[in-house]
Amino acid sequence: MPSSSFSLALLALLGPGAVALLLAIVTPLRNRISAIVLSLAAALSALGAAIVLVKGQLQPVPPQLVTIPWLLQDGIPFAEIGLRIDGISTSMLLVVTFVASCVQIFSVGYMHDESKPAQGRYFTYHSLFLTAMNILVLAPNLLQLFLGWELVGVTSYLLIGYYFKKPSAAKAAVKAFWVTKFADMGLLIGLLVLRSKVGSFDWDAAITPAAANVVTLLLFIAVMGKSAQFPLHIWLPDAMEGPTPVSALLHAATMVAAGVFLIVRGWPLFAVAESTRAFMLGLGSVTALIAATMALFQTDIKKVLAYSTCSQLGYMIAALGAGSLLGGFFHLTTHAFFKALLFLGAGSVIHAVHSNDIRDMGGLARKMPLTTLTFVIGALSLAGLPGLAGFFSKDLILEAVGEHGVSLPLLLLLFSAFLTALYMGRLLLRVFFGESSDKASHAHESGGFLILPLVMLAVPRLATGYYGYDSDGPVIDVPALATGYFGGMFGQLYGTAYHFHLGTTGVIAAGLGLLGLGLAFVLYRKSAEHPALLQPIARLIEFGPMDRLYEGGFHRIALPFAALIGWMDRYLVDGVMNLTGLAFVVSGQKIRRLQTGVATDYVLATVCGVLALVLYGVLR
């Protein structure tokens, strides 16, 4: 492997980690400037390394793998750790580092009013999270991915609970931790089963279809938790209690995308697991519809975007269930950028209005023109407006799902596309183009640190939709900008060429998107309140049956179990350890008395010992 590629990968991996360790030391010094400069430098250097690595992948090159043995048993390694550099890892690395860099820049302005120690703590957590994601992305096997996966979970807990003195934030952090850790048991058991079946943790190891179905189903349980699939989606909306930049970082582009990345990375296993992929197709389409419905009835701008994330993740899971690596991964990429744009745009609005409620907003297009323009670009891309990034990636998914004709998952996804345009139209009308509220009357455009990331994220949305497109059909003439990078990448890695063209489903989805935007104008141009026909659904969602089920299960099962574990730890584990320590202390005090310092006593003791040994030998 070229040493330059390995060095760049190490820079992207270790740079943010080193900064996180350093910030943990300097934070007590209340040095806010050091925290900002160091974390920004780490994020931007990781981004630079990712850009160079992606450029290296534009030419067909074999995967580059560097590993070292870990945990030797009789000279045989139990596992290996290292780095894997190929099209998948470098593309994901670029997504993670670019979004993280934009979030870092945005955070400089957004977190300005926080205390110096609090800012230092925030940027420490941010750098540690970026390190965890890079460990996950560059992992050469499932075991190392698991280590990065768990570190992502821990750091996300810290970021969600950043305002830990606020009860709702602390509760949200615990909820996210519990739900995702429960699901993560599937990943742990799955990798152990894989090890028992094939003797390694490599996802490209030869495995029978029956064993692959077992392993992948266990892995998918973890994916359901991390990527917020029904019914394990309940933690994601509550996680909006963290700072808005955290929402953009964790729940738009990186943490929630980790589940989709696991499937793409482990595709050799999932490719032969037909039963698991059928389940993924069904659950993904159901999640897309349920979450889109939930988004329509939210009044908190961040929760609208949170449920939207659940819905779009459902699209990705459905695409992978249908066997479309390109569709799933391409939508992961486009969604990461426009959803980060939307969350940061929401942060700019919240910063100006000092409220999350869309009913407290309105008329901001006149007061915040640049924020409005960038937010509209992201919203229309999410709604699947033809020509924007979200349209192309969504088209690939629908083409893959509809390849074998009309099916229930296809219908669910098409209706979800309609709902997506409807709730984004409602959001745009109420926030930017409706009548101004009292809280919005004093709003003004945000400063440079808040605006620059929006521009950085908005501009690519106008063009990068073509990046993974490689048309072979007569329906659409793809511009010269199209490279077919993703299609070529998967063709190289898995021997399958991907060629897509705009077909019937894409045209239908575009029409449904335009219909949804038009209906939003009719229903919500004057108010965000829903018509009488939709009020029963609104009341059901407000009741929150899934959240009530979680609360009931948590308090009736998890908490008593935790209390039992606490009692065992306090009285059994601590009791044994304390008793052992006490025994050593007492015995040491007694034995100490034998040390008199008189030589004749020691000689006498030695003679007695020898005589005892001789007597023992004679008696035997």
N, C-alpha and C positions, 0 to 999 in steps of 0.2 A: 504494500500500500504506500502511495506517496506520503512522505513524512509531512508535507505541507497540509494535506487534508486532515491527518491525525492531529496536528498541532492546532489547526483551526477548530476542530471539534472539541479539543480539550479547552481551548479558550472560551468557547460558547458554554461549555459545561462547568468549568471551574471558576471562571471569572466572577459571575454573580455569587457563587458560593463563598469565595474568598472575601468578597465585599460584605456579605451577610455576617461572616465571622468577625470581620474587622468592625463593622457597625455595632455588633453586640458588645464590643469593648469600648468604643468611643461614645456610644449613646449615653452612658451615665455622665459624660462630660458636657452634655447638653449642647453638642455641636451640630446645629441644624444644617449648616452649609456643607459640612463634611458628609453628612448623610445624603444630602441631595446630589452633590457632585459625584461622590463615589458610586452611588446606585445608578445614576444616569450613565456614567462612564461604563459601568459593567454591562448595562442593558444594551447600550449602543455598540459596544465592542462585540457582544454576542450577536447582535444583528448584523454587523459587518462580516463576521465569520460565517454566518448563515448565508448571506448573499453570495459570498465567494464560493461556498460549497455548492449552492444551487447552480451557479454558473458552470461549475465543473461537471455537473450532472446533465447539462444540455447536450453534451456529446456522449454517445453510448459508451459507458464504462461499466465493468463488472462491480458488484457490491464489494466494498472494502471493509474487512473485518479484522479487528485486532482484539485478542482476548488473552487473559492470563488465567492459569488454574487457581481455583479457590477451594479451600477445605479438602486437602488431600487425604485420602483413605487408602493406605497401603500403596502409595504412589499413584493412585487413580483419583483424579479430581471429582469431587461431588458435583461441582458446577464450575462455570467460567464467568468471569466478569470482563468487561471491555467496552468497545464501541463498534457500532455497525453504521457505516456510511453508505447510503444508497439513495435513490430518488425519493422513497417514502420518508426516511428519517430527515433528509435535508429539507424537503418541502415543508414538513411539519415543523422543523426547527425554525424555518423562516417565518412561518405563521406565528409561532409562539413568541419569538424574539421581537418581531415587528409590532405586534399588538402590545407586548409588554413595554416596549420603548415608548410607544404613543401614550400608554397609560401612565408611565413614569413622568413624562413631560406634563401631562394633564394634572397629575397629582401635585406637582410643584405649586400650581396655582390654587387647586381645589383645597389642599390641606394647609394652606398658608396660615390660617387662623388657629391651627392646633398648637399646643405648647411644644417647646423644643424637644423634650424627652418623648412626647407622643409622636412627633414627626420622625424622630430617629427610630422609634419602635416600628412605625409603619413601613419605612423604607427597608428596615432589616427584614421584616416579614416578606415584603415584596421580593427582595433579592433571593431569599431562601426559597420562596415559591418558584421563582424562575429556574433556580438550580434543580429543584425537584422535577419540574416538567422536562428539563433537558436530560436528566438522568433517565426518565421514562422514555423519551423520544429516541435516544441514542442507544437504548438497551439492545444487546445482541441476543438475548434469550428471555424467556418468560420470567425467570427468577429475578433478574435485575429489573425488569419492568415492574415486577411486584414491589420491589424496594422503593422505586421512584413513585409508584402508585400510592403507597402508604404515606410517604413523605408529603406528597401532594395533599392527601387527606388531612394530615396534621397541620400543615401550613394554612390550608383553607379554613380550618377551625379557628386559627389565630386571627386570620383576616376578617372572617365573618363576625367574630366576637371582638373586633377592635374596640368598639364602644362597650366594653365589658361592664361598665357601671350602669348601663341601660338594660333593664330586665329583659326587654324583648330581644335585644341583640344577643345577650347571653343565652337565652332560650333558643334562639335561631341557630347559634353555633353548636349547641348541644344536640339539637334536632338533626342538623346536617351530619354531625359526627356519628350519631347513633344509626341513622338510616344507611349511610354509606358504609360504615363498618360492618353492619349486619350483612349487606350485600357482598362486601369484600371477602367474607368467608368462602363464597363460591370460587373466587379467584385462587385463594390459598389451597382449597381442596382440589380444585381443577389442576393446578400445577403439580401437586403431589401425585394425583392420578396419572398425569402425563408422564411424570418421572417413573412411576411403577410400570407403565405400559411400554415405553420406548427407551427407558434408561437414560434420559436426558431431559433438559428443559427447553430444547430447541423446538420452535414452532414449525420448522420445515422437516421434522423427522417423519419417517414413514409410519403410518398408523392406519389401522383398519377403520372402515366407516362406522362400525358399531362403537368402537372406543372413541372415535372422533366426536360422535354425537354426545357421548357422556361428558367428555372433557369440555367441549364447546358450550354445552348447556350450562355447566358450572361457571365457565368464564362469563357467559352472557348474564348470569345473575349479578355479577359484579358490574357489568356494563349497565344494567338496568338501574343500579344505584348511582353510579358516577355520572351517567348520561341522562338521568332523570326520566326514565321510562315508567309508564303506568304499571303498577300502583306505587312505585318507589320514587315518584316525582315530587312528593309532598314537601321535601326539604328545600327545593330550589326557590320557590317564591318567598319563603320566609328568610332566605339568605340575603335578600335585598336589604336587610337591616345593617349590613356593613356599609362602609363608604361607597359612593357611586363608582369611583375608579376600581374598587374591588369587584363590584358587580360586572364591570366590563372585562376585567382580567380573568376572574374565575368562571363566570357563568355565561360568558358570551363566546369565548374563543379558546380557552385552554383547558381548565379542569373538566368541564362537561364534555369537551371533545375527546378527552382521553379514552373514553369507552369506545367511541367510533374508531379511534386510532388503534386500539387493541385488536379490534376485529380485522382491520386492514392489515396490520402488522402480522397477525396470526392467520392470514387468509389460507395458507396451505392446510391448516386444520379445519377451518370453516368451509372450505371448498368441497370437502368430502362429507360434510355433516348436513345432509339434506333436511333432516327433521328439524335441526336447530334453525336452519335458515328459513324454513317454512314458518316456524314460530316467530322469528324475527320479523318477517314480512307482515304477519298479522298484527303483532303487538306494536310495531312501528306505526302502521297506518292508524290503529286505534288511538295511540298516544297523540299522533298528529291532530286528529279530530277533536279529542277531548280537551287538549291543551289550547287549541285554537278557540274553542267555545269558551273556555275559562278566561282567555285573554280579552274576549269581547266584552265581558261584564266586569272588568276591573276599572277602578278609578285612580289607583296609584300608578303613575307613569312607569315606575320601575317594575311593578308587578305585571303590567301589560307586556313589557319586554321580556320578563322572566318566563311567563307562560308561552310567549312566542318562541323562546329558546327551546322549551320542551317540545313544542310542535315541530320545529325545524329539525331537532334531533330525531324525532320520529320519522321524518322524511329520510334522513341518512340511514337509520336502521332498516327501514323498509327497502331502500335501494340495495343495501348489502344483502338483505334477505333474498332479494330478487336476483342476486348474483352480479350486480353492477358495482365493481370496485371503483370505476371512474366516477359514476354518479355520486356515490356516497362520499368519496374523498374530495371530489371537486366541490360538492356542496358544503362540506366541512370548511374548505378553504374560503369560499366566497362568503359563507355565513359568518365566519370568524371576523372578517373585516367589516361587513356592514352592520353586524350586531354590536361590535365594539364601537363603531361610529354612533349608533343609536344610543347606546348607554352613556357614552361621553357627552353626546348632545343633550341627553336627558339631564346629565350632571350640570351642564352649562345652564339649562333652564332652571333647575332646582336652585342652583347657586344665585340666580337672578331673582327668582320669585320667593325663595325660602319656604317652599312647600312641594310635596310630592303629588298632591291631589290635582288631577287635570281640571277639576271644577274651579280651582283657584287660579287658573291660567287663562289664556285667551288673548288674541290680538298681538302676539309676540313677533309676528312677521315684520311689523313696522319698527319695533324696538330692537330686535335682534336679527337683522337680515342675514348675516353670515351663518349664524347658528341654524336659522331656518332653512337656508339653502342646503347646507350639508345634511341636515336631518331629513329633509325631503328626499334627497338622493338615496340615503340609506333606507328610508321607508318604502320608496317605490321599488328599490331593488328587492327588498323583502317581499313586497307584494307581487313580484314577478312581472313588472312592467317590461315589455319587449325591448331589447337592446341593452339592458342593465345586467349586472353579473348574476343576480338571483334568478333571472329568467332562464339563462342558459343552463345553470346547474340543476334547477328544478325540472327543466325539460328533459335532461338526461335521466333523471330519476323516473319520471312518468313514462318515458319511452321504455325503460327497462321493466317497470312493473306491468305495463300494458303490452309487452312483447307477445304474450300468449293469449291476447284478447281481453275483453272486458271482464273484470273480476271485482269482488267486494273491496279488496285493498285499494285498487285503482280508483273506485268511486269515492272511497273515504278520503284519499289523498286529493282528488279533484275538489271535493267539497271543502276540504281544509284550505286549499288554495283560495277559494272564494271567501272563506271566513277570514283568512289572513289579510286580504285586501280590504275587507269590511272593517276589521278592528284597527288596521293602520290608517284607513281613511278617517275613522272616528277620532283617532288620536291626533292626526294632523289638523283636522277641522277645529277641535276643541282647544288645542294648545296654541296653535299659531294663527288661525284664521277666524276664530270665534270672537265674540264680544269680550273685551278686556275686563277682568275682575279688579277688585280693589288692590289685591296683592300684586297683580301683574302691572298695575298702572305705573309703578316706579321702576320697573325692570329696565335694564340696559344691556348692551352687548358686553360679553365677557372679555377679559384681558387676553394678552398674547399667549400665555401658557395654556389657557383653556381653549383657544381657537386653533392654534397651530396643529394639534393632533387631529382635530376634526377635518381640516383641509388635507392632511396627510392620508387620512383614511377615506375621504370622499372621492378624491381624484381618481384613484385606481378603480373605483366602482363603475366608472364610465367605460372602462376598456377591458379589464381583466376577465370579464365573462367569456371572452374569446380564447383565453389562454389554454384551456383544456379541450377546446373544440377542434375536431378534425373531421370535417364533413366529407362524406362521399356521395351525398345525394343531390339531386337537382333542385330541391326545394329552397335551399338557402345558399348564397354565395358568401362564404366566410372570408372576411378581409385578410389582407396579408399579415396582419398582426397575429393571427392564429398560428400557433406552433404545434398544437397537439402534444404538448409536453407531458401531461399526465397520462394520456392514452399511450404514448410511446414508452413511458416509464413502466406502466403495468405490463405492457406487451413484452418488454425486455425482462422483467422480473419473473413473470408467470407464463410467458409464452402465448399470451392471448392479445390479439390486436383489437383495439376498441375504435370503432368508427360510428359516429352518430350524425343524424341530420334532423332538422326540425320536421317533426311529423304531426300527425293528427292530434295527439295528446297535448303537444306543446301549444298548438293553435287553440285548443279548447281551454287549456289552463290560462293562456293569455286573455282569452275572452272572458273567462270567469273572474280574473283579476280586475279587468276593466269594469265588469258588472258590479263587483264588490265595491270598488271605489265610487261608482255612480250611485249605488244604493246608500252608501255612507253619506254622501252629499244630501240625499233626499231625507234621510232619517235624522242626521246629527248636525246639520249645518247651523242650527240655532241652539242646540243643547246637547249635552252628553248623555242625558237621560234616555232610557230605552222606551220604545213604544209599548203600549199595554200588552200586546201579544207576547212580548218577550219577558215581561215582568215575572211570571212564574219561574222561568229558568234562572233569572237573576236572584230570586229569593232562595232557590235551591243551592246555587253556588255560594251565596252568602252564608248559608247554613253550614257549608263545608263538611260534607259527610266523610271524606277521606281523612281530613284533619282530625275529626272527632274519633274516627276509628284508630288513628295513630295515638291520640292522647289516651284513649281507653286502653289500648294495648300497652302503651308505654308505662302508664301508672299502675296497671294491674299485673303486668308480667315483668317488664324490664326493671322497674324500681324495686319490687320485692326480691328479685334475683340479685340485683346489685347490693341490696341490704344484706342478703345471705353471704355473698362474696366478701363484703366488708367485715361481717362478723367472723368469718373463717380467717380472714387476713389478720384481724385484730387479736383473736383469741387462740387460734390454732397455729398459724404461721409465726406470728410475733411471739406467741407463748412458747413454742418450741425453741425459737432462736434465743429468747430471753432466758429460758431454763438452761440451755446449753452454755450461754455466757456465764450465768450464775454458777454453774457446776465448775467451769474452768477457774473462776475467781476463787471459789471456796477451796478447791483442790490446790490451787497455787498458793494460797495462804497457809495451808497445812504443810505442803511439801517444803515451803520456804523455811520452816522451823528446823528441818533436817540439816540445813546449811549453817553449821556452828562455827566454822573457821578453825577448828582444832584438828591437827593432823592425826593424832592418835585415834580420834573418833572415826575418821575416814578409813584408817588402816583396819580398825576393829570391824567396821561395816564390810570391808572387802573380804576379810578372813571369814566372817560369818556367811557371806554370800557364796564363797568357794566351798565351804563345808556343806552348805545346803545343797549345792549342785552335786557334790560327791555322794551325799546321802541319798539324793533322788536317784542317781545312777545305780547305786547299790541295791536299793529297794526294788527297782524295775527288773 
